[in-house]
Amino acid sequence: MQKTRLDIARIRAARRVIDPVFLDTPLYRCEALEPGLGCAVSIKLETANPVRSFKARGTEVVASLLAGDGSRDVVCASAGNLGQALAWSGRGRGLEVTVVASRFATVAKLDRIRALGAGVELVDGDHEMARERAAAIARREGIRLVEDSLDIETCEGAATIGLELVDTVPSFDTVLIALGGGALATGVGHVLKAMAPEVEVICVQPLGAPAMTHSWRGRRVVTTDSTSAIADGVAGRYPVPAVLDDLLLVADDAVLVQEESIIAGMRMLLDHAGLVVEPSAALGIAAVLEDRDRFAGRHVVTIVCGSNVDVDAYHGWIAAAPVHRS
């Protein structure tokens, strides 16, 4: 029997250190989406909080531990959402936060990180180069490096979403989870498989950033030379072996979706749910759009995981998206 890094008792304990503003997020049936998707759809809304993504559930756990042991300096690499979350959590606990990001990251996310009091260092490359630079800073300065998905706190913080899903006594039979580094998928998936094993866990990743999906399918780490996806929050190239091991235990499937479907999903969430979301948050809707027959007659929950978007890019995507009438 394979062992997982995640632990239900620690996940329950995480709820006690996470600021309540990030907990018990809305979960509701969105009937307006259903005619266009051909199935029952519920939304777990992880954007109605101060950093507009689920990431603070994990950074709250990290920051509480650091503050507890007297640490004051911390660094991470981020495409934007983790950086904002760590900046917010660190600010409330007196931590000095540095975020390393790609120069090509969404400007709005970088501006928000700075506004929350963190230092930002930019690299001329992608997120993987930012990760290398953050690790170098941590070694040089002797400070804590926060690595999303590798650090179990980020997974177990995200896993508190799973507790909230199962505590609703769900009638749903499928959960669609954005797949990037794997914190959200492994965390939520672990709780569901432990407490509601009948629910199918389907991970969704962009076709242009497929490393973790290929790794899940091959049951071994598969890297890619580059990524090409508007969903920058899930565009990693080097899956973490320990995270893949956890994912293999909980994911029933991992699917890749086209960019056109992601944009169509964003448009549907705007038109029929009144939600402005970033591309990674529309991955679940995209998965249904690409395989309606698979989900027909089912009740799916999609985790809307972030809403930090570049406004100009968003308007361009939405303008090009097809309109799905109810």
C-alpha positions in Angstrom: 0.0 0.0 0.0 1.5 3.3 -1.1 1.9 6.0 1.5 0.8 9.6 1.0 2.3 12.7 2.5 -1.1 14.1 3.4 -2.8 13.6 6.7 -6.5 14.2 7.6 -5.8 15.2 11.2 -3.3 17.8 10.0 -5.8 19.0 7.4 -8.4 19.5 10.1 -5.8 21.3 12.2 -5.1 23.6 9.3 -8.6 25.1 9.6 -7.7 26.4 13.0 -4.8 28.5 11.8 -6.3 29.7 8.5 -7.9 33.1 8.7 -11.7 32.6 8.6 -11.9 35.0 5.6 -10.5 32.2 3.5 -12.7 29.4 4.8 -16.2 28.1 4.1 -16.3 29.7 0.7 -19.6 29.6 -1.3 -20.7 26.3 -2.8 -23.8 26.5 -4.9 -25.7 25.0 -7.8 -25.4 27.3 -10.9 -28.4 26.3 -12.9 -27.8 29.0 -15.5 -24.7 27.1 -16.7 -26.4 23.8 -17.1 -28.2 24.1 -20.4 -24.9 24.9 -22.2 -23.1 22.0 -20.4 -25.7 19.3 -20.3 -25.2 18.4 -16.7 -25.8 19.6 -13.2 -23.1 22.1 -12.1 -22.1 23.4 -8.7 -19.4 26.0 -8.2 -17.0 26.1 -5.3 -16.0 29.7 -5.3 -12.4 30.3 -4.1 -12.2 33.9 -5.4 -14.3 35.8 -2.8 -11.4 36.6 -0.5 -8.7 39.2 -0.1 -6.2 37.6 -2.6 -8.9 36.2 -5.0 -7.5 32.7 -5.1 -7.4 29.5 -3.0 -3.6 29.8 -2.4 -3.9 31.6 1.0 -5.3 28.5 2.6 -1.8 27.1 2.2 0.2 30.2 2.9 -1.7 30.8 6.1 -0.5 27.4 7.3 3.1 28.2 6.2 3.1 31.6 7.8 1.7 30.5 11.1 4.5 27.9 11.4 7.2 30.4 10.5 5.9 33.0 12.9 5.7 30.3 15.6 9.3 29.3 15.3 10.6 32.9 15.1 11.5 32.9 11.4 11.0 36.3 9.7 12.3 35.9 6.2 10.7 33.8 3.4 11.0 33.6 -0.4 8.9 31.9 -3.0 8.6 31.7 -6.8 5.2 32.6 -8.2 3.3 33.4 -11.3 1.3 35.7 -9.1 -1.3 33.9 -6.9 1.0 32.2 -4.5 3.0 35.4 -4.2 0.0 37.4 -3.3 -1.2 34.9 -0.8 2.2 34.6 0.9 2.5 38.4 1.0 -0.9 38.7 2.6 -0.2 35.9 5.2 3.3 37.2 5.9 2.2 40.8 6.4 -0.2 39.8 9.1 2.5 37.9 10.9 5.4 40.2 10.6 7.3 38.2 7.9 9.6 39.7 5.3 8.4 38.2 2.0 10.3 38.1 -1.3 8.6 36.8 -4.4 10.5 35.8 -7.5 8.5 36.0 -10.7 9.0 35.9 -14.5 9.2 39.3 -16.1 6.3 38.0 -18.3 4.0 37.3 -15.4 0.6 39.1 -15.3 1.3 42.7 -14.3 -1.8 43.1 -12.2 -0.7 40.1 -10.0 2.8 41.6 -9.6 1.4 45.0 -8.7 -0.8 43.4 -6.1 2.1 41.5 -4.5 4.0 44.8 -4.1 0.9 46.5 -2.7 0.7 43.8 0.0 4.2 44.7 1.1 6.4 42.0 -0.4 9.5 42.5 -2.4 9.5 41.4 -6.0 12.5 40.2 -8.0 12.0 39.5 -11.7 13.8 37.0 -13.9 14.1 36.9 -17.7 12.6 33.5 -18.2 9.6 31.4 -17.2 8.3 30.1 -13.9 10.9 27.3 -13.7 13.7 29.9 -13.9 12.0 31.9 -11.1 11.9 28.7 -9.0 15.7 28.3 -9.5 16.3 31.9 -8.5 14.1 31.7 -5.4 16.0 28.5 -4.3 19.3 30.3 -4.8 18.2 33.3 -2.7 17.0 30.9 0.1 20.4 29.1 0.1 22.4 32.4 0.1 20.4 34.1 2.8 19.6 31.0 4.8 15.9 31.7 4.8 12.8 29.6 4.2 11.9 28.7 0.6 8.2 28.1 0.1 7.7 25.7 -2.8 4.1 25.3 -3.9 2.9 21.7 -3.9 6.3 20.3 -2.7 5.7 21.9 0.7 3.0 19.8 2.3 1.4 22.8 4.0 0.4 24.2 0.6 -1.4 20.9 -0.2 -3.0 20.5 3.2 -4.2 24.1 3.3 -5.8 23.5 -0.1 -7.2 20.2 1.2 -9.5 22.2 3.6 -11.6 22.8 0.5 -12.2 19.1 0.4 -13.4 19.1 4.0 -15.9 21.8 3.1 -17.1 19.8 0.1 -17.7 16.6 2.0 -19.3 18.4 4.9 -22.1 19.5 2.6 -23.3 15.8 2.4 -22.7 16.1 -1.4 -25.1 14.9 -4.0 -22.4 15.5 -6.6 -20.5 12.6 -8.2 -17.6 14.4 -9.9 -15.1 17.1 -8.9 -13.2 18.9 -11.6 -9.9 20.4 -10.3 -7.3 22.6 -12.0 -4.0 20.8 -12.2 -0.7 22.7 -12.1 1.9 21.9 -9.5 -0.6 19.6 -7.8 -1.3 21.2 -4.4 -5.0 21.7 -5.1 -5.6 18.4 -6.8 -3.7 16.3 -4.3 -5.1 18.1 -1.3 -8.8 18.1 -2.3 -8.4 14.6 -3.9 -7.0 13.2 -0.7 -9.9 14.3 1.4 -12.4 13.1 -1.2 -10.9 9.7 -1.5 -10.7 9.3 2.3 -14.2 10.6 3.1 -16.3 10.4 -0.1 -14.6 7.7 -2.2 -17.5 7.4 -4.5 -16.8 10.9 -6.0 -14.8 10.9 -9.2 -11.7 13.2 -9.0 -10.8 14.6 -12.5 -7.8 16.8 -12.9 -7.8 19.3 -15.8 -4.7 20.9 -17.4 -4.2 23.0 -20.5 -2.9 21.2 -23.6 -0.1 23.7 -23.8 1.2 22.9 -20.3 0.8 19.1 -20.0 3.7 18.0 -17.9 1.8 16.8 -14.8 -0.9 15.1 -16.9 1.6 13.2 -18.9 3.4 12.3 -15.7 0.1 11.0 -14.2 -0.7 9.0 -17.3 2.8 7.5 -17.5 3.1 7.0 -13.7 6.5 8.7 -13.8 7.8 12.3 -14.0 7.6 13.7 -17.5 9.1 17.1 -18.2 8.5 19.5 -21.1 10.9 22.0 -22.7 8.4 24.8 -22.7 4.8 25.8 -22.1 2.3 27.7 -24.1 -0.9 28.4 -22.2 -2.9 31.4 -21.2 -3.5 29.7 -17.9 -0.1 30.8 -16.4 -1.0 29.6 -12.9 -0.8 26.0 -14.0 2.0 26.2 -16.5 4.8 24.3 -14.8 7.4 22.1 -16.8 8.9 20.0 -14.0 6.5 18.0 -11.9 7.7 17.2 -8.3 8.1 13.4 -7.8 6.6 13.4 -4.3 3.6 15.4 -5.5 3.1 13.0 -8.5 3.2 10.1 -6.0 0.4 11.7 -4.0 -1.6 12.5 -7.2 -1.4 8.9 -8.4 -3.3 7.8 -5.3 -6.2 10.2 -5.6 -6.8 11.2 -9.2 -9.3 9.1 -11.2 -8.4 10.8 -14.4 -6.3 13.7 -15.8 -7.4 15.4 -19.0 -6.0 18.1 -21.3 -8.2 20.9 -22.8 -7.6 23.3 -25.6 -7.2 27.0 -25.2 -10.4 27.7 -27.1 -12.3 25.7 -24.6 -10.8 27.5 -21.7 -11.7 30.9 -23.2 -15.2 29.6 -23.9 -15.5 28.5 -20.2 -14.4 31.9 -19.0 -17.1 33.5 -21.2 -19.7 31.1 -19.8 -18.7 31.9 -16.3 -19.1 35.6 -17.0 -22.4 35.4 -18.9 -24.2 32.8 -16.8 -22.5 33.1 -13.3 -21.5 36.7 -13.3 -17.9 35.7 -12.5 -14.7 37.2 -13.9 -12.1 34.4 -13.6 -8.6 33.7 -14.7 -8.0 30.9 -17.3 -7.1 28.2 -14.7 -10.4 28.7 -13.0 -12.3 27.8 -16.2 -10.5 24.5 -16.7 -13.3 22.5 -15.2 -15.9 24.1 -17.5 -13.6 23.6 -20.5 -13.4 19.8 -19.6 -17.2 19.5 -19.8 -17.4 21.5 -23.0 -14.9 19.1 -24.7 -16.7 15.9 -23.6 -20.4 16.6 -22.9 -21.3 13.0 -23.4 -19.1 11.9 -20.5 -20.7 14.3 -18.0 -24.3 14.1 -19.3 -26.7 13.3 -16.4 -24.0 13.8 -13.8 -23.6 16.5 -11.1 -20.2 18.0 -11.2 -18.5 20.5 -8.9 -15.9 22.7 -10.4 -13.5 24.6 -8.2 -13.3 28.2 -9.4 -9.8 28.8 -8.1 -8.7 32.3 -9.0 -9.8 35.6 -10.5 -6.6 37.6 -10.8 -6.5 38.6 -14.5 -4.9 41.1 -16.7 -7.9 43.3 -17.6 -6.8 44.0 -21.2 -6.0 40.4 -21.9 -9.3 39.3 -20.3 -11.3 41.6 -22.5 -9.5 40.3 -25.6 -10.2 36.7 -24.7 -13.8 37.3 -23.9 -14.4 39.3 -27.1 -13.1 36.3 -29.1 -15.1 33.7 -27.2 -18.2 32.0 -28.5 -21.5 32.9 -26.8 -23.4 30.0 -25.2 -27.1 30.8 -24.9 -29.1 29.3 -22.0 
